[in-house]
Amino acid sequence: MKILDWYILRRYIFTFLMLMLLFIPIGITVNLAEKIGRILENEVPFSAVALYYLDFTIYFANLLFPILLFISVIWFTSKLANNSEIIAFLSSGVSFSRFLRPYLIGAVLIAIAALVLGLYLTPGASKGYNQFVYKYLSGKKDVSQTKDVYRQINDNDFIYVSNFDVKFKSGSNFTLEHFEDNKLKYKISANNIKFIDRDSTYRMINYVKRTIGNKNDVIETARRKDTLFTFDLEDLTPVEYIAETLQYDELNKFIKKEKKRGSSNIGRYEVVKYKKWSLPVSVFILTIIAVAVSSIKRRGGMGINLAFGISAAMVYVFFDKVFGVMAEQSDFPPLVAVWFPNVVFGILAIYLLFNAKR
């Protein structure tokens, strides 16, 4: 039986790697053809382009992992079925569950690779990829939250800036409110605030501080005031893709800090977090579906199985993207959004596996 295991396992790994090696160069070629005009226009150094496409390879390999795996399993399993090899295996007394074992072993290896890729390699690649895109290709001046910035910076202090300029580290309509025992103690406001790198202070224009008293309030004003704060405005306006660039431990700490600050982007950050675990699980689900569908010899041959595989892959991607966007832009729970495609396809996998055994 070890011969059967090694035979299927080699086909499993080899076909998957071949599809990766086939599709990634195609993706690079298409991307380069689309972006070459802007790259030449901006006179991007060759070394930066080379690093970008290295990051591009890792970034999109992580995105395409489950889809390419699904298609590769359908491909080589359909070939086994068309050659009547699966019939020979099962006729020799091998149960369908035993026939499935090398596939699951292969899925374990691929899932571990996907987990390592998602936890450790993809964050760095995502950072380089996104920085290159926004610097040379997108034409955007910044990718930070620059309007209506509201944060809780510690247990007692809240700040608000209506508009923020990342490049100059300055904001307009600044407000800081300090609470003790859920009571407002003082409020600082200014028309403009700017971080001074030279001495790490903040310069406020038209400064007003109102201290709440038992009977009367104390108001302090100044045309210009330089002072120290315990926050960094640049840190309070993270770039849109920040969650993708953090390794898992850093991401957990970042989400915890952003929740405390009252960030409006928690859904986006948690979607990235949960996908690091849902992707390896999807490897097992899609493998079982692919084997259950393609292990039967059909009159239409391999084409029928591939058509089903591509259709199912498109539905999976559709669910993944739609529910991900819902979680990022609404109150839809990120955990439900990320795991919903796996739950639906998991139920489908159980149904198809049961019928394949029959």
C-alpha positions as CSV (number, residue, x, y, z in Angstrom):
1,M,0.0,0.0,0.0
2,K,3.0,2.3,0.4
3,I,3.5,2.2,-3.3
4,L,0.0,3.6,-3.8
5,D,0.6,6.3,-1.2
6,W,3.9,7.5,-2.7
7,Y,2.5,7.3,-6.3
8,I,-0.5,9.6,-5.4
9,L,1.5,11.9,-3.1
10,R,4.1,12.5,-5.8
11,R,1.4,13.4,-8.3
12,Y,-0.3,15.6,-5.8
13,I,2.8,17.7,-4.9
14,F,4.3,17.7,-8.4
15,T,1.1,18.8,-10.2
16,F,0.5,21.6,-7.7
17,L,4.1,22.9,-8.0
18,M,3.9,22.7,-11.8
19,L,0.7,24.8,-11.8
20,M,2.3,27.3,-9.5
21,L,5.4,27.5,-11.7
22,L,3.1,28.0,-14.7
23,F,0.7,30.6,-13.4
24,I,3.1,32.8,-11.5
25,P,5.2,33.7,-14.6
26,I,1.9,34.4,-16.5
27,G,0.8,36.7,-13.7
28,I,4.1,38.5,-13.7
29,T,4.0,38.9,-17.5
30,V,0.4,40.3,-17.4
31,N,1.2,42.6,-14.5
32,L,4.4,43.9,-16.2
33,A,2.5,44.5,-19.5
34,E,-0.1,46.5,-17.6
35,K,2.3,48.5,-15.4
36,I,5.3,49.0,-17.8
37,G,4.2,52.4,-18.9
38,R,4.0,53.9,-15.4
39,I,7.2,52.2,-14.4
40,L,9.1,53.8,-17.3
41,E,7.3,57.1,-16.8
42,N,8.4,57.3,-13.1
43,E,11.9,56.0,-14.0
44,V,11.8,53.3,-11.4
45,P,15.2,51.7,-10.7
46,F,15.7,48.2,-12.0
47,S,16.6,46.9,-8.5
48,A,13.2,48.3,-7.1
49,V,11.3,46.5,-10.0
50,A,13.2,43.2,-9.3
51,L,12.3,43.4,-5.6
52,Y,8.7,44.3,-6.4
53,Y,8.3,41.2,-8.6
54,L,9.9,39.0,-5.9
55,D,7.4,40.3,-3.4
56,F,4.7,40.0,-6.1
57,T,5.5,36.3,-6.5
58,I,5.1,35.6,-2.7
59,Y,2.1,37.8,-2.3
60,F,0.1,36.3,-5.1
61,A,1.3,32.7,-4.5
62,N,-0.4,33.1,-1.1
63,L,-3.6,34.4,-2.7
64,L,-3.7,31.6,-5.4
65,F,-2.8,28.8,-3.0
66,P,-6.2,27.2,-2.6
67,I,-7.4,27.7,-6.1
68,L,-4.4,26.3,-7.8
69,L,-4.4,23.3,-5.4
70,F,-8.0,22.6,-6.2
71,I,-7.5,22.7,-9.9
72,S,-4.3,20.6,-9.7
73,V,-6.0,17.8,-7.7
74,I,-8.9,17.7,-10.1
75,W,-6.5,17.6,-13.0
76,F,-4.3,14.6,-12.0
77,T,-7.2,12.7,-10.3
78,S,-9.3,13.0,-13.5
79,K,-6.3,11.5,-15.4
80,L,-6.2,8.6,-12.9
81,A,-9.9,8.0,-13.4
82,N,-9.8,8.2,-17.2
83,N,-6.9,5.7,-17.2
84,S,-9.1,3.4,-15.0
85,E,-6.3,3.4,-12.3
86,I,-8.8,4.4,-9.6
87,I,-11.1,1.5,-10.6
88,A,-8.1,-0.8,-10.3
89,F,-7.2,0.5,-6.8
90,L,-10.7,0.1,-5.5
91,S,-11.2,-3.3,-7.2
92,S,-8.2,-4.6,-5.3
93,G,-9.9,-4.1,-2.0
94,V,-8.8,-0.6,-1.2
95,S,-11.6,1.4,0.4
96,F,-12.3,4.9,-0.7
97,S,-11.2,6.3,2.7
98,R,-7.9,4.4,2.3
99,F,-7.5,5.8,-1.2
100,L,-8.1,9.3,0.2
101,R,-5.2,9.0,2.7
102,P,-2.3,10.1,0.5
103,Y,-4.3,13.1,-0.6
104,L,-4.8,14.1,3.1
105,I,-1.1,13.6,3.7
106,G,-0.4,15.9,0.8
107,A,-2.9,18.4,2.1
108,V,-1.1,18.4,5.5
109,L,2.2,19.3,3.8
110,I,0.6,22.0,1.7
111,A,-1.4,23.4,4.7
112,I,1.8,23.7,6.7
113,A,3.5,25.5,3.8
114,A,0.5,27.8,3.5
115,L,0.6,28.5,7.3
116,V,4.3,29.4,7.3
117,L,3.8,31.5,4.2
118,G,0.9,33.4,5.7
119,L,2.4,33.9,9.2
120,Y,6.0,34.7,8.3
121,L,6.8,35.3,4.6
122,T,3.7,37.0,3.2
123,P,3.7,40.0,5.6
124,G,7.2,41.2,4.5
125,A,6.3,40.6,0.8
126,S,3.0,42.4,1.3
127,K,4.8,45.4,2.7
128,G,7.2,45.7,-0.2
129,Y,4.5,45.0,-2.8
130,N,2.1,47.7,-1.4
131,Q,4.8,50.3,-0.9
132,F,5.9,49.9,-4.5
133,V,2.4,50.1,-5.8
134,Y,1.5,53.3,-3.9
135,K,4.9,54.9,-4.5
136,Y,5.2,54.3,-8.2
137,L,2.0,52.9,-9.7
138,S,-1.2,54.1,-7.9
139,G,-0.7,57.9,-8.1
140,K,-2.1,58.3,-4.6
141,K,-0.4,60.9,-2.4
142,D,-0.9,58.9,0.8
143,V,-2.5,55.7,2.0
144,S,-3.3,56.7,5.5
145,Q,-6.6,57.7,7.1
146,T,-6.4,61.4,6.7
147,K,-10.0,62.6,7.6
148,D,-11.9,62.4,10.8
149,V,-9.1,60.7,12.8
150,Y,-10.4,59.7,16.2
151,R,-8.4,57.7,18.7
152,Q,-8.3,56.8,22.3
153,I,-4.6,57.1,23.1
154,N,-4.8,55.8,26.7
155,D,-7.3,55.0,29.5
156,N,-8.1,58.7,30.0
157,D,-7.3,60.6,26.8
158,F,-9.1,60.9,23.4
159,I,-8.0,62.9,20.4
160,Y,-9.6,64.1,17.2
161,V,-8.2,65.6,14.1
162,S,-10.5,66.5,11.2
163,N,-7.7,66.5,8.5
164,F,-4.2,65.0,8.7
165,D,-1.2,65.4,6.4
166,V,1.1,62.4,6.7
167,K,4.0,64.0,4.8
168,F,4.1,67.1,7.0
169,K,2.9,65.4,10.2
170,S,0.3,68.1,10.7
171,G,-3.4,68.2,11.4
172,S,-6.3,70.7,11.6
173,N,-9.1,71.1,14.1
174,F,-7.3,69.2,16.8
175,T,-9.0,68.3,20.0
176,L,-7.8,66.4,23.1
177,E,-10.2,65.4,25.9
178,H,-9.1,64.1,29.3
179,F,-11.5,62.0,31.4
180,E,-11.2,60.8,35.0
181,D,-13.9,58.5,36.5
182,N,-15.9,59.1,33.3
183,K,-16.0,62.8,33.9
184,L,-14.4,65.4,31.6
185,K,-11.6,67.2,33.4
186,Y,-10.1,69.3,30.7
187,K,-10.3,69.8,26.9
188,I,-7.5,71.1,24.6
189,S,-8.3,72.4,21.2
190,A,-6.3,74.1,18.4
191,N,-6.8,75.1,14.8
192,N,-3.6,73.4,13.8
193,I,-1.2,70.9,15.3
194,K,2.2,70.0,13.9
195,F,4.9,67.5,15.1
196,I,8.4,69.2,15.3
197,D,11.0,66.5,14.7
198,R,13.8,68.7,16.0
199,D,12.8,68.5,19.6
200,S,9.9,65.9,19.4
201,T,7.3,68.5,20.5
202,Y,3.9,69.4,19.1
203,R,3.2,73.0,18.0
204,M,-0.4,74.2,18.3
205,I,-1.8,77.3,16.7
206,N,-4.7,79.1,18.4
207,Y,-4.4,76.9,21.5
208,V,-7.3,76.8,24.0
209,K,-7.4,74.7,27.2
210,R,-10.6,74.6,29.2
211,T,-10.3,73.0,32.7
212,I,-13.6,72.0,34.2
213,G,-14.1,73.3,37.7
214,N,-16.7,72.7,40.4
215,K,-18.2,76.1,39.9
216,N,-16.3,77.9,37.2
217,D,-14.1,76.7,34.3
218,V,-10.6,77.9,33.8
219,I,-9.7,78.9,30.2
220,E,-6.1,79.2,29.0
221,T,-5.3,80.5,25.5
222,A,-2.2,81.1,23.4
223,R,-1.5,82.2,19.9
224,R,1.1,79.4,19.6
225,K,2.1,76.8,22.1
226,D,4.7,74.0,22.0
227,T,4.3,71.0,24.3
228,L,4.9,67.3,24.7
229,F,2.2,64.6,24.1
230,T,2.5,60.8,24.7
231,F,1.3,60.0,21.2
232,D,2.7,60.1,17.6
233,L,0.3,61.4,15.0
234,E,1.9,59.3,12.4
235,D,1.4,56.2,14.5
236,L,-2.3,57.1,15.0
237,T,-2.9,57.1,11.2
238,P,-1.7,53.7,10.0
239,V,-1.6,53.0,6.3
240,E,-4.5,51.1,4.8
241,Y,-2.5,47.9,4.3
242,I,-0.7,47.9,7.7
243,A,-2.4,44.6,8.9
244,E,-1.1,42.7,5.9
245,T,2.5,43.7,6.7
246,L,2.5,42.5,10.3
247,Q,3.4,39.0,11.5
248,Y,0.9,37.2,13.6
249,D,2.1,38.2,17.1
250,E,2.6,41.8,15.9
251,L,-0.9,41.8,14.3
252,N,-2.5,40.6,17.5
253,K,-0.8,43.4,19.5
254,F,-1.7,46.0,16.8
255,I,-5.4,45.0,16.8
256,K,-5.6,45.1,20.6
257,K,-4.1,48.6,20.6
258,E,-6.4,49.8,17.8
259,K,-9.5,48.5,19.6
260,K,-8.4,50.5,22.6
261,R,-8.0,53.6,20.4
262,G,-11.5,53.1,18.9
263,S,-10.2,52.6,15.3
264,S,-12.9,52.2,12.6
265,N,-10.8,49.7,10.7
266,I,-10.9,46.8,13.2
267,G,-13.0,44.7,10.7
268,R,-10.3,45.1,8.0
269,Y,-7.5,44.1,10.4
270,E,-9.4,41.1,11.8
271,V,-10.2,39.8,8.3
272,V,-6.4,39.6,7.6
273,K,-5.9,37.9,11.0
274,Y,-8.5,35.2,10.5
275,K,-7.5,34.5,6.9
276,K,-4.1,33.3,8.1
277,W,-5.8,30.3,9.7
278,S,-8.7,29.8,7.3
279,L,-6.5,29.4,4.2
280,P,-4.7,26.2,5.5
281,V,-8.0,24.7,6.5
282,S,-9.4,25.4,3.0
283,V,-6.6,23.2,1.6
284,F,-8.3,20.1,3.2
285,I,-11.8,21.1,2.2
286,L,-10.9,21.8,-1.4
287,T,-8.8,18.6,-1.7
288,I,-11.7,16.4,-0.5
289,I,-14.1,18.1,-2.9
290,A,-11.7,17.7,-5.8
291,V,-11.1,14.0,-5.1
292,A,-14.8,13.3,-4.6
293,V,-15.7,15.0,-7.9
294,S,-12.9,13.8,-10.2
295,S,-12.4,10.2,-9.0
296,I,-15.4,9.1,-11.1
297,K,-14.8,8.3,-14.8
298,R,-17.2,10.4,-16.8
299,R,-18.4,10.3,-20.4
300,G,-17.2,13.9,-21.0
301,G,-13.8,13.1,-19.7
302,M,-11.5,15.4,-17.9
303,G,-13.2,18.5,-19.4
304,I,-16.3,18.0,-17.3
305,N,-14.3,17.8,-14.1
306,L,-12.2,20.8,-14.9
307,A,-15.3,22.9,-15.8
308,F,-16.8,22.0,-12.4
309,G,-13.5,22.7,-10.7
310,I,-13.1,26.2,-12.2
311,S,-16.8,27.0,-11.5
312,A,-16.5,25.9,-7.9
313,A,-13.2,27.9,-7.5
314,M,-15.0,31.0,-8.9
315,V,-17.8,30.6,-6.4
316,Y,-15.3,30.2,-3.5
317,V,-13.4,33.3,-4.5
318,F,-16.8,35.2,-4.9
319,F,-17.8,34.2,-1.4
320,D,-14.4,35.0,0.0
321,K,-14.3,38.5,-1.5
322,V,-17.9,39.5,-0.9
323,F,-18.0,38.6,2.7
324,G,-14.5,40.0,3.3
325,V,-15.6,43.4,2.0
326,M,-18.8,43.2,4.1
327,A,-16.7,42.7,7.2
328,E,-14.3,45.5,6.3
329,Q,-17.0,48.1,5.5
330,S,-19.8,47.2,7.9
331,D,-20.6,45.6,11.3
332,F,-20.7,42.1,9.8
333,P,-18.5,39.9,12.1
334,P,-15.1,39.3,10.5
335,L,-14.9,35.8,12.0
336,V,-18.1,34.8,10.2
337,A,-17.1,36.5,7.0
338,V,-13.8,34.7,6.8
339,W,-15.0,31.2,7.7
340,F,-18.3,31.3,5.9
341,P,-16.8,30.0,2.6
342,N,-15.0,27.2,4.4
343,V,-18.2,26.2,6.3
344,V,-20.3,26.1,3.1
345,F,-17.7,24.2,1.1
346,G,-17.0,22.0,4.1
347,I,-20.7,20.9,4.0
348,L,-20.4,20.4,0.3
349,A,-17.2,18.3,0.8
350,I,-19.0,16.0,3.3
351,Y,-21.9,15.5,0.9
352,L,-19.7,14.8,-2.1
353,L,-17.5,12.5,-0.1
354,F,-20.5,10.5,1.1
355,N,-21.8,10.0,-2.4
356,A,-18.3,9.2,-3.8
357,K,-18.0,6.4,-1.2
358,R,-21.4,5.0,-2.3
